[in-house]
Every structure is written in structure tokens, then in C-alpha cells.
Amino acid sequence: MKRENEIIQLAPAQQRAFDMLLQAIAAGNLTLLKGRACSGRTTILTKLQASAGGVLLGTRQFMVRLAAKPPYALEEAFLQMIEQGLGAYDLVMVDDLHLITQVTQNCDYPRAYLLDAALTSIIGEAASLKKQLVFASNGDAPWPIARRAFAVEIADFDPENTARSATD
């Protein structure tokens, strides 16, 4: 957990992704931050929140929403979580999108493509309200995000480019 007044140090690859992320949110309302596990997605989003404000939503907030709903209400809980964020902030960052999409894209999930409908709705709402959405994932994003978002990818680290504070 970041302590107050703590400076978030980024590795060079993370810093490049962070700088591109800042440019992307200045240019449009939908951005996708992509990076493999342990690449620093959460660290970059935490630094973005510290510098630009907004709210950072993750698995914990999603699970709290989902706990009050039936087990198959994933999309409703996800949509409600983001809607609440958009109601209070101009910038909403959603970390670990892949954890939700892995469940909804499973061959046994009975509500195929309902997440795409929910995302299409929330992306349209954010655009009409002139608010920013940033999603972070370790893989491909659902189609509504993939076709509309500006994608920023965290480059792989090499020995001279080691992460100092990755939390993913």
C-alpha cells in the first residue's frame, strides 16, 4: 500500500507506458493498459491516480459488489461498480480486467457476450459524460474495448530495465 507522500518509482519501461498513458487520456476517453503479469500495471495505475486523480477500481471492489448479487450477476456488479465511479470521478481506472473476462469467456458461462453489452453501454455513457475510462489487462480486452480504446503496452523488462516497484 502506498504511504502518503511516497514517490512511486517506475522502471524505464513502466515510465514509457505511463507517459503514453497520460497522452492517451488527454486525447480520448477510453484507454487500455496492457502488460503481462508482474509488469507493473497496478503500479502505473496507482501513479496515474496520484498524478491525475480519479478512482482506481480492482478485484476487491468488484467482489464487494458481486457479494450482494446472485452468482451469475457478474456483468451487473461490474457495470454498477463502474457507474458508481463515473458518478463521482472524471477518471475511472479498472485494474485486472482479465480476471472478469476469463470467467465470462469460459465455455461453460451461460451469459455469453453479456459483458460486451455492459461494456458498450458504459463506454457510451462515459463518452457522453466526457469522462475517462482506463482498463488494465494482461491480455486481449473484450471487443467493445479492443475496437475503441487507445492501447498502451508495457514493454518487457531486460536486465537494465528492471522494475523497482511492480505490484502486479
PyRosetta script that sets phi, psi and omega in degrees:
from pyrosetta import init, pose_from_sequence

init()
pose = pose_from_sequence("MKRENEIIQLAPAQQRAFDMLLQAIAAGNLTLLKGRACSGRTTILTKLQASAGGVLLGTRQFMVRLAAKPPYALEEAFLQMIEQGLGAYDLVMVDDLHLITQVTQNCDYPRAYLLDAALTSIIGEAASLKKQLVFASNGDAPWPIARRAFAVEIADFDPENTARSATD")
pose.set_psi(1, 135.5)
pose.set_omega(1, -179.5)
pose.set_phi(2, -73.5)
pose.set_psi(2, 131.2)
pose.set_omega(2, 175.4)
pose.set_phi(3, -87.7)
pose.set_psi(3, 151.7)
pose.set_omega(3, 179.4)
pose.set_phi(4, -56.8)
pose.set_psi(4, 139.0)
pose.set_omega(4, -179.5)
pose.set_phi(5, 69.0)
pose.set_psi(5, 7.0)
pose.set_omega(5, 176.5)
pose.set_phi(6, -78.3)
pose.set_psi(6, 133.7)
pose.set_omega(6, 178.3)
pose.set_phi(7, -87.5)
pose.set_psi(7, 130.7)
pose.set_omega(7, 179.3)
pose.set_phi(8, -86.6)
pose.set_psi(8, 115.4)
pose.set_omega(8, 179.3)
pose.set_phi(9, -88.1)
pose.set_psi(9, 131.3)
pose.set_omega(9, 177.1)
pose.set_phi(10, -114.4)
pose.set_psi(10, 143.8)
pose.set_omega(10, 171.1)
pose.set_phi(11, -68.6)
pose.set_psi(11, 160.7)
pose.set_omega(11, -178.5)
pose.set_phi(12, -54.0)
pose.set_psi(12, -42.7)
pose.set_omega(12, 178.9)
pose.set_phi(13, -64.9)
pose.set_psi(13, -38.5)
pose.set_omega(13, 177.3)
pose.set_phi(14, -67.2)
pose.set_psi(14, -40.8)
pose.set_omega(14, -179.9)
pose.set_phi(15, -63.0)
pose.set_psi(15, -42.0)
pose.set_omega(15, 177.6)
pose.set_phi(16, -61.6)
pose.set_psi(16, -43.9)
pose.set_omega(16, 178.6)
pose.set_phi(17, -64.4)
pose.set_psi(17, -40.5)
pose.set_omega(17, 178.5)
pose.set_phi(18, -61.3)
pose.set_psi(18, -45.8)
pose.set_omega(18, 179.4)
pose.set_phi(19, -62.3)
pose.set_psi(19, -41.0)
pose.set_omega(19, 177.3)
pose.set_phi(20, -66.9)
pose.set_psi(20, -35.4)
pose.set_omega(20, 178.1)
pose.set_phi(21, -63.6)
pose.set_psi(21, -43.0)
pose.set_omega(21, 176.3)
pose.set_phi(22, -59.9)
pose.set_psi(22, -42.9)
pose.set_omega(22, 178.1)
pose.set_phi(23, -64.7)
pose.set_psi(23, -40.4)
pose.set_omega(23, -178.7)
pose.set_phi(24, -64.7)
pose.set_psi(24, -43.6)
pose.set_omega(24, -178.8)
pose.set_phi(25, -72.7)
pose.set_psi(25, -21.9)
pose.set_omega(25, 174.4)
pose.set_phi(26, -74.3)
pose.set_psi(26, -26.5)
pose.set_omega(26, -174.9)
pose.set_phi(27, -93.5)
pose.set_psi(27, -25.9)
pose.set_omega(27, -175.8)
pose.set_phi(28, -153.4)
pose.set_psi(28, 179.9)
pose.set_omega(28, -175.2)
pose.set_phi(29, -103.6)
pose.set_psi(29, 0.1)
pose.set_omega(29, -177.2)
pose.set_phi(30, -137.9)
pose.set_psi(30, 122.8)
pose.set_omega(30, -178.0)
pose.set_phi(31, -134.5)
pose.set_psi(31, 144.9)
pose.set_omega(31, 176.7)
pose.set_phi(32, -119.5)
pose.set_psi(32, 123.1)
pose.set_omega(32, 174.9)
pose.set_phi(33, -100.7)
pose.set_psi(33, 117.7)
pose.set_omega(33, -178.2)
pose.set_phi(34, -112.8)
pose.set_psi(34, 138.3)
pose.set_omega(34, 175.9)
pose.set_phi(35, -170.5)
pose.set_psi(35, 145.9)
pose.set_omega(35, -179.9)
pose.set_phi(36, -66.9)
pose.set_psi(36, 172.3)
pose.set_omega(36, 177.2)
pose.set_phi(37, -57.0)
pose.set_psi(37, 139.8)
pose.set_omega(37, 178.7)
pose.set_phi(38, 67.4)
pose.set_psi(38, 20.0)
pose.set_omega(38, 178.6)
pose.set_phi(39, -89.4)
pose.set_psi(39, -13.1)
pose.set_omega(39, 176.8)
pose.set_phi(40, 104.4)
pose.set_psi(40, 23.1)
pose.set_omega(40, 179.0)
pose.set_phi(41, -56.3)
pose.set_psi(41, -49.3)
pose.set_omega(41, -178.3)
pose.set_phi(42, -64.3)
pose.set_psi(42, -39.6)
pose.set_omega(42, 178.3)
pose.set_phi(43, -61.6)
pose.set_psi(43, -44.6)
pose.set_omega(43, 179.6)
pose.set_phi(44, -64.3)
pose.set_psi(44, -43.5)
pose.set_omega(44, 178.6)
pose.set_phi(45, -64.8)
pose.set_psi(45, -36.8)
pose.set_omega(45, 177.8)
pose.set_phi(46, -64.1)
pose.set_psi(46, -41.3)
pose.set_omega(46, 177.1)
pose.set_phi(47, -66.9)
pose.set_psi(47, -38.8)
pose.set_omega(47, 177.2)
pose.set_phi(48, -61.4)
pose.set_psi(48, -43.8)
pose.set_omega(48, 178.2)
pose.set_phi(49, -62.7)
pose.set_psi(49, -41.2)
pose.set_omega(49, 180.0)
pose.set_phi(50, -64.8)
pose.set_psi(50, -32.9)
pose.set_omega(50, -177.1)
pose.set_phi(51, -94.2)
pose.set_psi(51, -30.7)
pose.set_omega(51, -175.0)
pose.set_phi(52, -113.7)
pose.set_psi(52, -9.5)
pose.set_omega(52, -178.1)
pose.set_phi(53, 85.8)
pose.set_psi(53, -157.9)
pose.set_omega(53, -179.8)
pose.set_phi(54, 88.8)
pose.set_psi(54, -167.2)
pose.set_omega(54, -179.0)
pose.set_phi(55, -127.4)
pose.set_psi(55, 140.4)
pose.set_omega(55, 177.5)
pose.set_phi(56, -108.6)
pose.set_psi(56, 114.8)
pose.set_omega(56, -178.6)
pose.set_phi(57, -108.3)
pose.set_psi(57, 140.9)
pose.set_omega(57, -179.1)
pose.set_phi(58, -140.9)
pose.set_psi(58, -161.9)
pose.set_omega(58, -176.3)
pose.set_phi(59, -59.8)
pose.set_psi(59, -39.3)
pose.set_omega(59, -179.0)
pose.set_phi(60, -60.3)
pose.set_psi(60, -48.8)
pose.set_omega(60, 179.9)
pose.set_phi(61, -63.5)
pose.set_psi(61, -37.4)
pose.set_omega(61, 177.8)
pose.set_phi(62, -64.7)
pose.set_psi(62, -44.6)
pose.set_omega(62, -179.2)
pose.set_phi(63, -64.9)
pose.set_psi(63, -35.1)
pose.set_omega(63, 176.2)
pose.set_phi(64, -62.4)
pose.set_psi(64, -44.4)
pose.set_omega(64, 177.8)
pose.set_phi(65, -63.4)
pose.set_psi(65, -44.1)
pose.set_omega(65, -176.4)
pose.set_phi(66, -67.3)
pose.set_psi(66, -31.0)
pose.set_omega(66, -178.3)
pose.set_phi(67, -59.9)
pose.set_psi(67, -27.4)
pose.set_omega(67, -178.5)
pose.set_phi(68, -90.0)
pose.set_psi(68, 5.9)
pose.set_omega(68, -175.6)
pose.set_phi(69, -125.7)
pose.set_psi(69, 166.7)
pose.set_omega(69, 173.8)
pose.set_phi(70, -62.3)
pose.set_psi(70, 155.2)
pose.set_omega(70, -175.0)
pose.set_phi(71, -56.5)
pose.set_psi(71, -31.1)
pose.set_omega(71, -178.8)
pose.set_phi(72, -90.0)
pose.set_psi(72, 11.7)
pose.set_omega(72, -178.6)
pose.set_phi(73, -93.2)
pose.set_psi(73, 37.3)
pose.set_omega(73, -179.1)
pose.set_phi(74, -57.7)
pose.set_psi(74, -48.5)
pose.set_omega(74, -176.0)
pose.set_phi(75, -64.7)
pose.set_psi(75, -40.4)
pose.set_omega(75, 179.7)
pose.set_phi(76, -64.4)
pose.set_psi(76, -43.9)
pose.set_omega(76, 179.2)
pose.set_phi(77, -64.1)
pose.set_psi(77, -41.9)
pose.set_omega(77, 179.5)
pose.set_phi(78, -63.7)
pose.set_psi(78, -48.1)
pose.set_omega(78, 179.0)
pose.set_phi(79, -61.2)
pose.set_psi(79, -44.3)
pose.set_omega(79, -180.0)
pose.set_phi(80, -63.0)
pose.set_psi(80, -40.4)
pose.set_omega(80, 178.9)
pose.set_phi(81, -61.6)
pose.set_psi(81, -45.4)
pose.set_omega(81, -178.8)
pose.set_phi(82, -70.8)
pose.set_psi(82, -41.1)
pose.set_omega(82, 177.7)
pose.set_phi(83, -58.2)
pose.set_psi(83, -41.9)
pose.set_omega(83, 178.1)
pose.set_phi(84, -62.9)
pose.set_psi(84, -42.7)
pose.set_omega(84, 177.2)
pose.set_phi(85, -60.6)
pose.set_psi(85, -44.3)
pose.set_omega(85, 179.4)
pose.set_phi(86, -66.0)
pose.set_psi(86, -29.3)
pose.set_omega(86, 178.7)
pose.set_phi(87, -68.8)
pose.set_psi(87, -25.5)
pose.set_omega(87, -175.0)
pose.set_phi(88, -111.6)
pose.set_psi(88, -18.0)
pose.set_omega(88, -173.5)
pose.set_phi(89, -136.0)
pose.set_psi(89, 153.9)
pose.set_omega(89, 175.1)
pose.set_phi(90, -85.1)
pose.set_psi(90, -19.2)
pose.set_omega(90, 179.5)
pose.set_phi(91, -126.6)
pose.set_psi(91, 120.4)
pose.set_omega(91, 178.4)
pose.set_phi(92, -120.3)
pose.set_psi(92, 122.2)
pose.set_omega(92, 179.0)
pose.set_phi(93, -111.4)
pose.set_psi(93, 130.1)
pose.set_omega(93, -179.1)
pose.set_phi(94, -117.9)
pose.set_psi(94, 113.1)
pose.set_omega(94, -178.3)
pose.set_phi(95, -90.4)
pose.set_psi(95, 154.3)
pose.set_omega(95, 173.6)
pose.set_phi(96, 58.5)
pose.set_psi(96, 43.2)
pose.set_omega(96, 177.7)
pose.set_phi(97, -55.8)
pose.set_psi(97, -33.7)
pose.set_omega(97, -177.9)
pose.set_phi(98, -60.4)
pose.set_psi(98, -27.0)
pose.set_omega(98, 179.7)
pose.set_phi(99, -67.4)
pose.set_psi(99, -33.6)
pose.set_omega(99, 177.6)
pose.set_phi(100, -78.8)
pose.set_psi(100, -44.1)
pose.set_omega(100, -178.2)
pose.set_phi(101, -65.9)
pose.set_psi(101, -29.5)
pose.set_omega(101, 177.8)
pose.set_phi(102, -63.1)
pose.set_psi(102, -34.2)
pose.set_omega(102, 178.2)
pose.set_phi(103, -74.9)
pose.set_psi(103, -47.5)
pose.set_omega(103, -174.3)
pose.set_phi(104, -74.4)
pose.set_psi(104, -18.0)
pose.set_omega(104, 178.5)
pose.set_phi(105, -98.6)
pose.set_psi(105, 5.1)
pose.set_omega(105, 177.1)
pose.set_phi(106, -68.4)
pose.set_psi(106, 142.5)
pose.set_omega(106, -176.1)
pose.set_phi(107, -63.5)
pose.set_psi(107, -20.0)
pose.set_omega(107, -179.6)
pose.set_phi(108, -92.9)
pose.set_psi(108, -3.4)
pose.set_omega(108, -178.0)
pose.set_phi(109, -74.0)
pose.set_psi(109, 125.0)
pose.set_omega(109, -171.8)
pose.set_phi(110, -78.1)
pose.set_psi(110, -7.4)
pose.set_omega(110, -175.4)
pose.set_phi(111, -117.8)
pose.set_psi(111, 56.4)
pose.set_omega(111, -177.0)
pose.set_phi(112, -55.6)
pose.set_psi(112, 134.8)
pose.set_omega(112, 174.9)
pose.set_phi(113, 70.1)
pose.set_psi(113, 3.9)
pose.set_omega(113, 176.6)
pose.set_phi(114, -68.3)
pose.set_psi(114, -32.4)
pose.set_omega(114, 175.7)
pose.set_phi(115, -62.2)
pose.set_psi(115, -37.7)
pose.set_omega(115, 176.9)
pose.set_phi(116, -60.2)
pose.set_psi(116, -40.5)
pose.set_omega(116, 178.2)
pose.set_phi(117, -65.2)
pose.set_psi(117, -43.8)
pose.set_omega(117, 179.1)
pose.set_phi(118, -62.8)
pose.set_psi(118, -43.3)
pose.set_omega(118, 179.5)
pose.set_phi(119, -65.5)
pose.set_psi(119, -41.5)
pose.set_omega(119, 177.9)
pose.set_phi(120, -58.5)
pose.set_psi(120, -42.4)
pose.set_omega(120, 179.3)
pose.set_phi(121, -63.7)
pose.set_psi(121, -48.6)
pose.set_omega(121, -175.2)
pose.set_phi(122, -71.6)
pose.set_psi(122, -33.3)
pose.set_omega(122, 176.6)
pose.set_phi(123, -65.4)
pose.set_psi(123, -42.2)
pose.set_omega(123, 177.3)
pose.set_phi(124, -64.6)
pose.set_psi(124, -40.9)
pose.set_omega(124, 178.4)
pose.set_phi(125, -63.4)
pose.set_psi(125, -45.1)
pose.set_omega(125, 179.4)
pose.set_phi(126, -60.8)
pose.set_psi(126, -42.7)
pose.set_omega(126, 179.6)
pose.set_phi(127, -62.9)
pose.set_psi(127, -43.4)
pose.set_omega(127, -179.5)
pose.set_phi(128, -66.8)
pose.set_psi(128, -29.6)
pose.set_omega(128, 178.0)
pose.set_phi(129, -87.1)
pose.set_psi(129, -2.3)
pose.set_omega(129, -177.5)
pose.set_phi(130, 58.7)
pose.set_psi(130, 44.1)
pose.set_omega(130, 178.7)
pose.set_phi(131, -113.4)
pose.set_psi(131, 158.9)
pose.set_omega(131, -176.1)
pose.set_phi(132, -100.3)
pose.set_psi(132, 137.5)
pose.set_omega(132, 172.0)
pose.set_phi(133, -121.1)
pose.set_psi(133, 131.4)
pose.set_omega(133, 174.7)
pose.set_phi(134, -126.4)
pose.set_psi(134, 123.4)
pose.set_omega(134, 176.4)
pose.set_phi(135, -110.5)
pose.set_psi(135, 143.3)
pose.set_omega(135, 176.4)
pose.set_phi(136, -122.5)
pose.set_psi(136, 136.4)
pose.set_omega(136, -176.6)
pose.set_phi(137, -150.2)
pose.set_psi(137, 157.8)
pose.set_omega(137, 176.7)
pose.set_phi(138, -96.4)
pose.set_psi(138, 5.2)
pose.set_omega(138, -179.9)
pose.set_phi(139, -151.3)
pose.set_psi(139, -157.7)
pose.set_omega(139, -179.9)
pose.set_phi(140, -67.6)
pose.set_psi(140, 145.2)
pose.set_omega(140, 179.1)
pose.set_phi(141, -91.7)
pose.set_psi(141, 159.2)
pose.set_omega(141, 173.5)
pose.set_phi(142, -56.9)
pose.set_psi(142, 153.2)
pose.set_omega(142, -174.1)
pose.set_phi(143, -50.7)
pose.set_psi(143, -45.3)
pose.set_omega(143, -179.3)
pose.set_phi(144, -58.2)
pose.set_psi(144, -32.2)
pose.set_omega(144, 177.8)
pose.set_phi(145, -82.7)
pose.set_psi(145, -46.8)
pose.set_omega(145, -176.0)
pose.set_phi(146, -57.8)
pose.set_psi(146, -37.5)
pose.set_omega(146, -176.4)
pose.set_phi(147, -84.4)
pose.set_psi(147, -15.0)
pose.set_omega(147, -176.4)
pose.set_phi(148, -113.2)
pose.set_psi(148, -25.5)
pose.set_omega(148, -169.8)
pose.set_phi(149, -83.7)
pose.set_psi(149, 149.7)
pose.set_omega(149, 166.4)
pose.set_phi(150, -80.9)
pose.set_psi(150, 124.3)
pose.set_omega(150, -176.6)
pose.set_phi(151, -98.4)
pose.set_psi(151, 132.9)
pose.set_omega(151, 175.4)
pose.set_phi(152, -118.5)
pose.set_psi(152, 126.4)
pose.set_omega(152, -178.2)
pose.set_phi(153, -114.6)
pose.set_psi(153, 135.9)
pose.set_omega(153, 176.7)
pose.set_phi(154, -82.6)
pose.set_psi(154, 121.8)
pose.set_omega(154, -179.1)
pose.set_phi(155, -68.7)
pose.set_psi(155, 153.6)
pose.set_omega(155, 175.6)
pose.set_phi(156, -64.9)
pose.set_psi(156, 148.1)
pose.set_omega(156, 178.3)
pose.set_phi(157, -82.3)
pose.set_psi(157, 148.3)
pose.set_omega(157, 169.3)
pose.set_phi(158, -120.9)
pose.set_psi(158, 176.6)
pose.set_omega(158, -174.8)
pose.set_phi(159, -55.6)
pose.set_psi(159, -32.1)
pose.set_omega(159, 179.5)
pose.set_phi(160, -85.8)
pose.set_psi(160, -2.8)
pose.set_omega(160, -171.3)
pose.set_phi(161, -127.6)
pose.set_psi(161, 48.1)
pose.set_omega(161, -173.7)
pose.set_phi(162, -82.3)
pose.set_psi(162, 139.8)
pose.set_omega(162, 177.4)
pose.set_phi(163, -68.6)
pose.set_psi(163, 137.8)
pose.set_omega(163, 176.4)
pose.set_phi(164, -101.1)
pose.set_psi(164, -20.1)
pose.set_omega(164, -175.3)
pose.set_phi(165, -146.4)
pose.set_psi(165, 31.2)
pose.set_omega(165, 179.7)
pose.set_phi(166, -66.5)
pose.set_psi(166, 136.9)
pose.set_omega(166, -179.4)
pose.set_phi(167, -121.2)
pose.set_psi(167, 1.6)
pose.set_omega(167, -179.7)
pose.set_phi(168, -77.7)
pose.dump_pdb("model.pdb")
